[in-house]
Amino acid sequence: MATFDLVGIPFPKTAPLFSDDAPILKRIGHIEDLIEIFNELSGLKYQLQSAQKLIGADQTKLFEIVGMPLHLVEGLTIGCVVTYAKSFQSSARVMLQSSQIFKDNPLSQMHEFLMTLRNKWYSHQELVGDQHHLFLFQDPQNSSIRFNPFGQHHHVLVSHGLDWNSFESCADLCINYVRSSIEQACESLRCALSPEQIEFINALDKDRAIAIYWNQQPHNRRSPFTSRGA
C-alpha cells in the first residue's frame, strides 16, 4: 500500500544557504504572514456563523446553559470584529490593503463600518454610543441632592443590529483574496530559488529536517508572548 506525504517538511530557512539570502527570507516571511492571516479569517467564518446561530436560537434554552445570552453574543461580536480588523492593522506582519480587496465593491462600506467599530468603539471609545448621562435624585426640601451613578445605564447592542450577512461576505472576499495571494507568492518564491537551494531542499532527510528546522520543536519553540522582532 502506497504511503503519501501530506505534510512535507519545514522550509529550512535557518540553513546558511537561506539565512544569508535576505530576498528569499523576505519572500518566505511574506508567505508565512499571509498563511497566518488566512487561518485567522477561516476561523472567523466559524465565529460569524456561531454568532448568527446564537442570535436566532431559543433564548430561554440558552439562558439555562450560559446565563444571560446577550453578554455571550456581544462578547462574540467583539471577537469577530477585532479578529477581522486585525488583518488590516498590524505593525509586525504584512497588512491587507482594503483598497485592493474592496476596490469598486459595494462591500467597502461594510468594511469601513467594521473598521470604525474596532478602532473607535471596541479598542478605543471615541463614539457617542454607551456614553453615560449622570442621574440624580431631587430633594423636595431643597436642602441637598443625591446622585444615582449606578441606577441607569445606556448600552447599544451592536450584535442585534449588525448586518451579519454582509460581515460574512467581507470575510469571504478577504479569504479568497488571501488564498490567491498565497498561491502567487509561493510560485514567485519557487521561481526565485537557485539550483543549489533546490538541490539542498531535495536532499534533506524528512525526519531530520523536521527535528532541525520546524519552529515548534522544543529547542526552537519560543514563548508565544515573545516579540516577533526579538
Phi and psi in degrees as a GROMACS rama.xvg file:
@    title "Ramachandran Plot"
@    xaxis  label "Phi"
@    yaxis  label "Psi"
@TYPE xy
-72.1727  143.864  ALA-2
-112.068  127.731  THR-3
-109.111  136.27  PHE-4
-85.2575  112.109  ASP-5
-101.269  2.29444  LEU-6
-117.299  -46.8449  VAL-7
86.8714  -156.463  GLY-8
-124.984  156.777  ILE-9
-68.4404  145.478  PRO-10
-64.7409  126.987  PHE-11
-78.7618  57.9862  PRO-12
-70.0609  -15.8946  LYS-13
-90.3677  -5.85633  THR-14
-68.5768  141.919  ALA-15
-51.4158  -34.8996  PRO-16
-61.9153  -22.5745  LEU-17
-111.849  -37.8805  PHE-18
-63.5049  -23.0282  SER-19
-93.0401  3.07646  ASP-20
-109.113  89.3658  ASP-21
-58.7232  -43.8551  ALA-22
-61.005  -39.049  PRO-23
-67.6065  -43.5147  ILE-24
-60.3978  -37.8552  LEU-25
-64.3589  -41.6687  LYS-26
-64.1604  -42.3611  ARG-27
-62.773  -46.9248  ILE-28
-60.034  -38.0114  GLY-29
-62.9224  -45.3764  HIS-30
-64.7485  -43.8448  ILE-31
-62.6453  -38.0471  GLU-32
-62.6267  -44.1948  ASP-33
-63.5049  -40.3446  LEU-34
-63.6897  -40.6961  ILE-35
-60.9211  -44.634  GLU-36
-64.1043  -42.1544  ILE-37
-58.7838  -43.7914  PHE-38
-65.8277  -38.9994  ASN-39
-64.7116  -44.4673  GLU-40
-68.3921  -33.7376  LEU-41
-65.8274  -40.3602  SER-42
-65.9694  -33.9569  GLY-43
-60.6191  -35.0088  LEU-44
-56.5224  -44.4427  LYS-45
-66.4231  -37.4544  TYR-46
-64.3181  -42.047  GLN-47
-63.7258  -42.4056  LEU-48
-66.7392  -37.6958  GLN-49
-65.6144  -41.2972  SER-50
-61.7699  -42.8841  ALA-51
-66.3219  -35.8233  GLN-52
-66.98  -38.9934  LYS-53
-65.2637  -40.911  LEU-54
-63.9378  -37.1541  ILE-55
-90.1024  -0.728149  GLY-56
-81.674  166.039  ALA-57
-65.9373  109.903  ASP-58
-64.6555  -28.501  GLN-59
-64.9002  -44.4528  THR-60
-66.3028  -38.7721  LYS-61
-63.5925  -38.1006  LEU-62
-61.1638  -35.3586  PHE-63
-67.4958  -24.513  GLU-64
-95.0549  -47.3617  ILE-65
-117.915  1.61306  VAL-66
86.311  -130.563  GLY-67
-77.2439  104.633  MET-68
-59.2969  -29.5567  PRO-69
-57.3324  -43.0611  LEU-70
-66.804  -35.577  HIS-71
-64.8678  -45.898  LEU-72
-67.2574  -41.0599  VAL-73
-63.8797  -40.5095  GLU-74
-64.2608  -40.2767  GLY-75
-66.7131  -36.2421  LEU-76
-62.1648  -45.751  THR-77
-59.3283  -45.3782  ILE-78
-60.4391  -40.6286  GLY-79
-64.6866  -45.7183  CYS-80
-65.9881  -44.2584  VAL-81
-65.4437  -42.0658  VAL-82
-62.1649  -42.3258  THR-83
-63.5938  -49.4141  TYR-84
-69.653  -25.8455  ALA-85
-55.5175  -35.9007  LYS-86
-71.1491  -15.3823  SER-87
-102.428  -4.93971  PHE-88
-141.795  99.155  GLN-89
-155.233  133.414  SER-90
-96.6535  -8.44535  SER-91
-110.684  -3.00497  ALA-92
-147.76  173.097  ARG-93
-60.8922  144.808  VAL-94
-109.958  143.836  MET-95
-74.7848  144.629  LEU-96
-106.546  112.557  GLN-97
-61.2999  -30.8684  SER-98
-63.7111  -26.1367  SER-99
-85.6717  -37.7757  GLN-100
-79.3884  -39.5983  ILE-101
-108.617  17.2425  PHE-102
-58.0913  124.743  LYS-103
57.6996  27.0942  ASP-104
-113.587  129.082  ASN-105
-60.5624  -18.9306  PRO-106
-68.8673  -9.02777  LEU-107
-60.5617  -32.2914  SER-108
-67.1126  -40.6207  GLN-109
-65.9844  -40.9759  MET-110
-58.5124  -47.3471  HIS-111
-63.4228  -36.241  GLU-112
-64.2256  -43.0198  PHE-113
-64.1603  -38.9097  LEU-114
-66.5509  -36.7231  MET-115
-66.3455  -40.6897  THR-116
-57.4911  -44.7376  LEU-117
-68.0242  -50.3233  ARG-118
-77.2193  -35.2692  ASN-119
-113.716  1.3585  LYS-120
-127.889  -57.3027  TRP-121
-81.1424  -42.7576  TYR-122
-88.2568  -27.4251  SER-123
-140.156  167.703  HIS-124
-121.957  92.2429  GLN-125
-118.278  -1.25303  GLU-126
-107.632  165.928  LEU-127
-72.1082  -28.1757  VAL-128
-51.9749  134.26  GLY-129
73.1675  3.13319  ASP-130
-66.7285  132.371  GLN-131
-88.9171  144.778  HIS-132
-114.892  118.847  HIS-133
-67.0937  132.749  LEU-134
-107.014  157.764  PHE-135
-149.261  165.314  LEU-136
-103.894  132.413  PHE-137
-77.9994  153.754  GLN-138
-110.445  113.581  ASP-139
-57.6537  -27.5233  PRO-140
-85.2201  -3.72504  GLN-141
58.3525  32.1218  ASN-142
-101.655  -23.435  SER-143
-166.623  -178.454  SER-144
-138.53  160.127  ILE-145
-124.702  135.828  ARG-146
-86.3685  151.564  PHE-147
-128.218  71.3956  ASN-148
-71.024  -20.7598  PRO-149
-113.678  5.6351  PHE-150
-88.9669  -13.8816  GLY-151
-143.425  138.851  GLN-152
-150.796  137.692  HIS-153
-104.232  128.14  HIS-154
-138.782  122.94  HIS-155
-81.7654  125.016  VAL-156
-88.7581  93.728  LEU-157
-66.0692  -39.168  VAL-158
-59.0129  -38.4205  SER-159
-84.8344  -7.7402  HIS-160
-111.927  -1.73653  GLY-161
-77.6101  140.954  LEU-162
-81.8866  87.9824  ASP-163
-66.8031  -33.5725  TRP-164
-64.3988  -42.7991  ASN-165
-68.6524  -36.0917  SER-166
-59.1516  -46.9837  PHE-167
-66.1194  -34.5979  GLU-168
-66.189  -36.8091  SER-169
-62.7349  -44.5111  CYS-170
-62.553  -42.7449  ALA-171
-60.686  -43.1635  ASP-172
-62.3221  -41.9181  LEU-173
-66.5612  -42.691  CYS-174
-60.1848  -46.0509  ILE-175
-64.9087  -38.2702  ASN-176
-64.6513  -45.9014  TYR-177
-67.0543  -40.0389  VAL-178
-58.498  -45.8844  ARG-179
-64.4931  -38.8929  SER-180
-64.7474  -38.8754  SER-181
-63.6299  -45.6572  ILE-182
-61.8671  -41.9599  GLU-183
-67.372  -42.1683  GLN-184
-66.6973  -37.2204  ALA-185
-64.7712  -41.6627  CYS-186
-66.3949  -38.2199  GLU-187
-64.5799  -40.5825  SER-188
-65.6281  -42.7288  LEU-189
-58.5253  -42.489  ARG-190
-71.6409  -22.6017  CYS-191
-85.7228  -14.1523  ALA-192
-69.9053  139.154  LEU-193
-79.2578  161.663  SER-194
-57.6023  -35.8124  PRO-195
-66.361  -40.6113  GLU-196
-67.6864  -40.0721  GLN-197
-63.4697  -43.9861  ILE-198
-62.5962  -40.5385  GLU-199
-61.7684  -45.3293  PHE-200
-62.9294  -46.3518  ILE-201
-68.4132  -19.7753  ASN-202
-90.9158  -4.65776  ALA-203
-71.2066  140.5  LEU-204
-79.4811  131.218  ASP-205
-58.6864  -52.8678  LYS-206
-61.0756  -42.0829  ASP-207
-67.3408  -38.5434  ARG-208
-63.2892  -41.8188  ALA-209
-64.4624  -41.8851  ILE-210
-65.3071  -32.5614  ALA-211
-92.759  -44.7037  ILE-212
-102.872  -15.5814  TYR-213
-74.8994  125.844  TRP-214
-74.187  -2.80134  ASN-215
-99.5154  2.50108  GLN-216
-66.5507  147.741  GLN-217
-50.5537  -40.048  PRO-218
-76.2533  -14.857  HIS-219
-105.161  -15.6336  ASN-220
-72.2252  133.583  ARG-221
-111.891  160.5  ARG-222
-57.9744  137.518  SER-223
-61.9217  -14.4175  PRO-224
-96.297  8.89418  PHE-225
-74.7306  139.264  THR-226
-62.3353  141.172  SER-227
-65.9533  -26.0855  ARG-228
-83.348  -4.88793  GLY-229
